[in-house]
Amino acid sequence: MATFTKNKRNLTMLMDFYELTMSNGYFVKGLKDKRVVFDMFYRRNPDNGGFVIFAGLEQLVEYIQNLSFDEEDIEYLRNRNMFDEGFLEYLANFKFSGDIYSVEEGTVVYPNTPLITVVAPLIDAQLIETMLLLTINHQSLIATKANRIVRAAGTASVMEFGARRAQGSDAAIYGARACYIGGVGATATTISDEMFGVKAVGTMAHSFVQFFDSEYEAFKAYAEVYPDNCILLIDTYNVLESGVKNAIKVAKEVLEPMGHRLKGIRIDSGDLAYLTKKVRKILDEAGCEDCSIVVSNSVDEYLINSLNKQGARIDSYGVGERMITAKSEPVFGGVYKLAAVEKDNGEFEPKIKISENVEKITNPGFKSLWRIYDKESGYGIADVITLHDETIDDSKPYPYMDEIKPWKRRSFENFSCENLKKTIFKNGELVYKLPTLKEISDKVKKQLDTTVWPEEQRFENPHTHYVDLSMELYKVKQEMLSRFS
């Protein structure tokens, strides 16, 4: 086999190789035009949380719109000596031609619900699998982790400081985007501001302080350059004996004569609870009551909760590696499973995956996802998965099936409902208007304030959101389980 290398990357080729071998097999067997249904869902909330923030849809849209194989890609595949020449010609002219339905970015979602549904020719649906999962898995994981940290921080602001610890450049760039969706207010990653408008912030590192002959000279120089936004890093040498004292000295001798105030100090090491309480007292006694205290250094929601219990005096958190890598649980288990195959008469025949592990048994068929809200409180009661052509009439009681307790007859009453799935692509064309990043972030906050029960937002033993099946879908599933058991 000839050696083949390519310098310019084409994200179309970011796929598991078996997607190409399977697609070649479908092509050779004359199945390329057979339409199928695939669902993307996940099975468990990370960190044993109560929900997930769905993110990454915009990047999936960009990928679909730019999906094409260039001459070098085709030549690479030809050099593998395993693909049909007709298939290679098909790829050379490939354009995604299917339909994609998805919940909107920023939606609070739950396990085992179909978040994205792809209805497309078999090869189209197969080729996009890896990038679909990669994009949604990564950003949903980071947005969810960021939101946990933001909720733990309460009234204190949170900034993303994680680029240098992210697992690669794309993880840093899109991780900052996902953090903003989760509620983080700013990032240290400049390119994410340039690309997405996530405000870039930053002051100084320890090296800036070390460069000067004294800590005071370093602080003085910085204050003279940035008098309107002077935040000083005070833990290079000794927080209490020199750092905070030199910061106050600069505030009095440099900034105040210029008509400015010291905006903040930052602590990046040490006992944050102890130090912030001491520093707050010293600042207040010096007349710097308006000087904010910023902390960093391996912060996450667990440390923030501990600091809050200890009475730490913190106005803002800079959070790095534990948020940008979701360090406590760095893998989001989204999967992509075949749910139906179109028959000659145009109807979709349900498909099911059966497993000895009950949680891995899939819900068959072409489906929709509905959220049921309590009419009085506005909170979400449950999600209901239905067949695609079903509707829910909220003007009368709606019977549903609880798979965990199938012997109980249940129905929703005095409720409102919403179909969460929107049409994103139709026949390969984008038909959905993408929201702004701020609109996505605002959507998250609004849901958590108005429709997600506080009990679901607990960090420990959160309430489990109910996911139920329509009676019709439950009937289809039980028939298939009986047939294949």
N, C-alpha and C positions, 0 to 999 in steps of 0.2 A: 504494500500500500504506500502511495506517495505521501511524503510529509507535507502537511498543509497548515499554514498559520495565517491569521488575519489580525491586522492591527486595529481596525475600526470595529467596534462592537455594534451588533444589531440585536436589539432586545427581542426580536422575533425568535431568535435562536435560543433564548433563555427558556429552555424546556427540557424536561426529562427525555432522554433518548428514546424511551419506549413509546412516547407519544408519536414519534416519527415511524418507528417500526410497526406499531399498531395501525397507524394511518396508511402506511404503504400496503399493509395486509388488506385493509378495507378497500383500498383503491383497486388492487389486483383482483379482488373478489367481486368487484362491481357494486360495492356498497356505499360509495362516496356520497350519494345523494339521499341516503336513508336518514330521515330526521329523528333526532333523539332528544330526551330531556335529561339534563344533569342538574343536581342540586348541590350547592355549597352550604355546609352547616358545620357546627362544632358541637362537641359533646359535654364539655365541662368548663365552668368559669375559672379563669386563672386566680390564684391566691385564695381559692375557696370563697370568692366574692359572690355577690348577689346578681351580677349582670355584667355585660360587656358593652363597650362603646364601639359601634360599627364604624370603621374608617378605612380609607384607601380606595374608594370607588372612583374618584377623579383620576387617579393614576391608572386604574384598570381601563377606564374610558380612553385615555391617551394611548395606552398600549394597543387596544383594539383598533383605534383609528389609524395607527401607524404600522399595523401588522402586515409585513410583506417580506418576501425572501429576495435578496439581491443576487447578482451573478456570482459573487464569491461564496454565498451560502450554498447555492445550488452546486457549485463546483466542489465545495467541501463534501457535500453529501454524495456526489457522484464518485468522488475518490474513495468513499467507504466501500464501494463495490457490493452494495447490498440492497439498493433501491431501484425499483422499476423506472425505466426512462420516461414512461408515460406519467408516472407519479411526480417525477422531478419537473416535468413540463407543467403539470398541474400546479405545483408549488410556485413555480416562476410567475404564474399569473394569479396567485391566490389573493383573495380579499374576503374577509369575514362577511358572511351573508345571513347570519342567524338573528334571533331575537334574544334579548337579555332583560330579565326582570330582576329588580333588586330593591331591598329596603334602602332608604335614603341614608346618606352619610351623616353620622352623628346620632343615629337612632340607638336607643337603649335596646339591647337584644338579649336573647336567652338561649340556652342549649337546645339542640335538636330541632330548631326551627329553620326552615329553608330561607337563608338570607339572600342568596343569589340563585336564580334559575336560568339556565341556558337552554334554549330551544333552537336547535340548529342542525344542519347536516352533520353527519357523524364525525367527519374529519375536522370540521370547524370547531365543534364542541371539544374534541380531544386535544387539539393543538394549543388551546388557550389555558389548559388546566394548571400548569405550573405557575404561570405568571399571575393568574387569578388568585391562586392560593397564597403565593408569596406576598402579593400586594396587600390583600385583605388580612391575612394572618399577622403580618408585621405591624401594620398601622393600627389594627384593632387592639393588638396586645399593648402597644405603647400608649395609645389613647386611654385605654382602660387603666393602666398603671398610673399614668399622669393624673387621671381623674381621682384615683384613690388618694394620691399625695395631696392634691388640691383640696379635697374634702377634709383630709386630716389637718391641713394648715389653717382651715377656718378663715378668719379675716386677714391673715398674713398672706402676702403675695408669693407666688412661686415662679422662678425663672429656670429655664433649661440650660444646664452647663455641661452637657455630656459628650460633645462631638469627639473629643480626643480618646474617649473610652468606647465609642460605638464600634460595632462590628462592621467596619467599612464605611466608605464615603456615602453611599446611598442610605445606609442605616442612620447616619448622622443627619443628612438632609431631610429625608422623609420622616425620620423620627421626631425632628423638631416640629414638623407640620402636625404630626399626630399628637404631640404634647399640647400644642395650641388647641386642637380639637377637644382634648381632655380638660382644658381650662387653664393651662399655663399661660401667663401673660407675656412672656418674652423669652428670647433665646440668645445664647452667646454665639450661635452659628450664623455668620454673616450672610452666607449664600442663601440660607432659608428666608432671611428678610428680603433679599433681592428677588428671589423666586416667588415667594408666597405672601410677603408682607407681614411675616411674623417679626415683630420689633426686635432688632438686635441691640444688645446692651453689653457693657463691659467697662471695667475701670483699669485695674492694674494687677500684675502678678507679683509674687515675692521678688522676682528678679529685678523689677523696677526699684524696689526699696533697697535691695542689696547693691545695686549699681552705684548709688550715691554714697558719699562718705559717712552720712548719718541718716537715721530714720527721719529726723526732722527735716533735713534738706530735701529728701525724697518727697515728703508730704507737701512741703512748701512749693516745690517745683510743680507738682501735680495741681495744687490749688490755684496757682497762678495761670496755668494753661486752661483749666476747667473750673472756673469759679462758680458757674451755674449748676454744676452737677458733680460736686466733689464728694466722692465716697472713697475712704481710705482703708487700706488693708492693714490691720493693726497687730497681726500675730507673727510677723517675721522674726521678731526677737522675743519680746515678752509683752503679752497683752496688757497686763495691769500695771507693770512697772515702767513701761516706756510707750507702748503702742497708743493706748487711749490718752495718755498725758500729752504726747506729741500731737495727736490729732486735735485735742482741745487747744493746744498752744497755737497751732496753725489756724484754727477757727477764730481765735481772738486776735492774733497778730497779723494775719494775712487776709482772711475772708471778710471778717466784719468791717475792717477799715475800707474795704472795697464795696461794701453794701451787700454782701452775700452771707449766707449761712452754710455751715457744714451740713451737707445733705445726709450723709450716713457713714457708718464704719462697717467693715466686714471682718468676720472671724472665720478662719478656715481650718482650725485645729483646736484640740484641747477639749476640756469638759464644757460643752456648750451651755448647759443649764447653769452651772456655777458662774462661768465667765460672763454670760449675758446679764445675769442679775447684778453682778458687781459693776459691770460697765454701765448699765442703765442708771444705777445710783450715782456713779461718778459723773456721767454726762449731765444728769438732771441737776446735780449740785453746782455744776459749772455753767448752768444757764443754757445748756444744749438740749432742752426737752424735746425739741422738734427733730433732733438727729436720729435717724432710723438705724436699727441694728439688723444687719444682714449676716446670715450664716450659711456656710457650705460644708463640705467634708462628709461624703458618704451618707447623705440624708435620704430617708425614705419615709413612708407613712408610719412605719413602726417606731422609728426614732422620733418622729414628730409627735406621735401620741405620747411617748415617754417624756419628751421635753415639756409638753403641755402639762402633764401630771406633776412635773417637778417645778412648775411655775417659771419656766424660762421666759425671758423678755425678748422676743424675736418678732420683727416686723416683716421680714422677707427671707425666703429660702432660695438658695441657688442649688439646684439638684442635678447631679451628674449621672454617674455610671448606673446607679440603682434604678433610675427612671429610663434612660435611653436604651438600656439593655433589658429592662424588666427583670432585674437580677434575681429576685426571689422566685420567679417562675418564667424563664426566658423562652418558652415554647408555647405557641398558641395552636391548638390541635384542630384547626379547620380542615375538613375533608371535602371531596368532590365525588359524588356518587351518581351512577346511572339510575334514573327513576322511571323512565318510560321510553318506548320505541314506537314510532309511527307505523301503523299497519297500512296495507294497500288502500283501504277505504278512507284514509285520512285520520282515523281515530288513533289515540295513543294507548298502547297496551302497557299497563303498569309492570314495573320490574322491581324486585325486592332482593336485598342481600340478607341472608339468614346466618346467624352466628350462635355458637354456644354461649357467647357473651351477650346477654339480652340487650345491653346498651348499644351494641353494634348492629342490631337489626334495624334496617332502614324503613322509612315510610315511603310506600310506593306511589307512583303516579305523578301526573302533572298537577302541581299544587299551588295554592295561595296561602297567605299568612294574614290573619286578622288579629287585631288587639281589641280586647273587650275592656271597657271602662265603666266604673261605677258612676251612675248618673249623678248622684248626690255629691260625692267627694271629688270626682274627676280622676281618681287614681286607677291605674291599670289593674284589673282583676286577674286576667289570664290572657294567654295567646291561644288562638285556635287555628289549627292547620286544616284546611279544607281542600277538596278537589278544585281545580282551577276554575271550573264553570259554576261553582256554587256561590251563592250570595248569602249574607246574614241580614235578616230583617230585624232591626232593633226595636220595632214597634210592638213586638210580641215576644213571649218567652222562647228562648232558643235552646233546644236540647243538644247536649254534647256528650262525648265519652271521655271519661277519665281512665286512661289505660292502667293506672296503678290500682284503681278500685272499680273494675268494669261491671261489677254486680250492682253498683249503685246507679239509680236513675237520677240524672242531674240536668239542670237547665239554668241559663242566665235569665234574670229578670231585672227590670228597671236599669237598663244598661244602654250605653252607646257603643259604637264599634267603628273601626277604621281598617281598611285594607292597606297593609304596610308596604306591599310590593308595588313599585312603579315601573312602567315600561321605559327602559333605558335605550335599547337598540331595537329597531324593527327592520327586518330584512337587511341587516347590516348597516343601517343608517342611524345616527344618533338622533333621537327624538326627545331627549330630556334636557332641560336647561340646568346646567350645573350651578349649584349655589356658590356663593363666595365662602371663603374660609371662615370669616366672621359669622356668617349666617349658620354655618355648620356648628361652630362653637356655641353660639347662642341657643341653637336647638338643643344641645346637650344640657345646658344650664336650665332651660325652660322645662324640659322633661323631669329633671331631678327635683326642681322646685314644685312642680304641679301634678305630675302623673305617676311618679315612682314612689311607692310607699317608703317612709323612713326606715321601716323594718328591713327592706331590701338593701338599704344603704349601709347597714351595720358592717363593721369589719370582721366581727366574730359572729358565727352562727347566724348569717343573714336569712331572712325569710326566703323560701324557695318559691319563685314565681311559677304559677301553674301553666303548663303547656298541655293542651287537650286536642283531641281529634274530633272532626265533625262525624256524625253518625255514618255518613256515606263513606268517608275515608276509612273509618274503623272497620266497616263491613268489608271493603276491598282488601284491607290488610289481613283480616282474619281468614278470608277465603284463600289468600295466597299462602299464608302460613300453614293452613290445613292441607293445601295441595302439595306443598314441598316438604312437609314434615314426614 
